[in-house]
Amino acid sequence: MPDQIHIEALEVRLHIGVPEEERAAPQRLTVSLTLEPNTDFRALGDRIETTIDYAAVCEAVKTLAVARPRRLVETLAEEIAAHLLARFPIRHIAVELRKFILPETAHVAIRIERP
């Protein structure tokens, strides 16, 4: 298994949903990310600039999430993956979004993986 950085359940509040009423107020979503860095952990030399700065990743996700309203969580997941792959030294990414919208469920989740 390749080296990975995992960020679990980063909370964001944003305007998302298909009906207009659902987008009217910010909703709570969680974002979980599994990042495979371009560089093996053994080659990092204990320097932050040689790895993925996970605090910067979290800030980038939060900023992107609130930048504009969206209808689909699938759209947000694709945007997050594309943005992080372009901005950070990531070889592979898995993005899971959880939306807490249906009263009969703990959450609804979507998951994507991109090289």
JORA-V789921 format. One record per backbone hydrogen bond with DSSP energy under -0.5 kcal/mol. CO is the residue of the C=O (numbers start at 1). NH is the residue of the N-H. If there is no record, write none. Layout:
# JORA-V789921
co=CO nh=NH
co=CO nh=NH
This chain:
# JORA-V789921
co=5 nh=35
co=6 nh=8
co=7 nh=9
co=7 nh=33
co=10 nh=31
co=12 nh=29
co=14 nh=16
co=14 nh=27
co=15 nh=70
co=19 nh=22
co=19 nh=23
co=20 nh=24
co=21 nh=25
co=27 nh=14
co=27 nh=29
co=28 nh=100
co=29 nh=12
co=30 nh=98
co=31 nh=10
co=32 nh=96
co=33 nh=7
co=34 nh=94
co=35 nh=5
co=35 nh=37
co=36 nh=91
co=36 nh=92
co=40 nh=43
co=41 nh=44
co=44 nh=47
co=47 nh=50
co=48 nh=51
co=51 nh=53
co=52 nh=54
co=53 nh=57
co=54 nh=58
co=55 nh=59
co=56 nh=60
co=57 nh=61
co=58 nh=62
co=59 nh=63
co=60 nh=64
co=61 nh=65
co=62 nh=66
co=63 nh=67
co=64 nh=67
co=70 nh=17
co=72 nh=76
co=73 nh=77
co=74 nh=78
co=75 nh=79
co=76 nh=80
co=77 nh=81
co=78 nh=82
co=79 nh=83
co=80 nh=84
co=81 nh=85
co=82 nh=86
co=83 nh=87
co=84 nh=88
co=88 nh=90
co=89 nh=38
co=92 nh=36
co=93 nh=114
co=94 nh=34
co=95 nh=112
co=96 nh=32
co=97 nh=110
co=98 nh=30
co=99 nh=101
co=99 nh=108
co=101 nh=103
co=102 nh=105
co=108 nh=99
co=110 nh=97
co=112 nh=95
co=114 nh=93
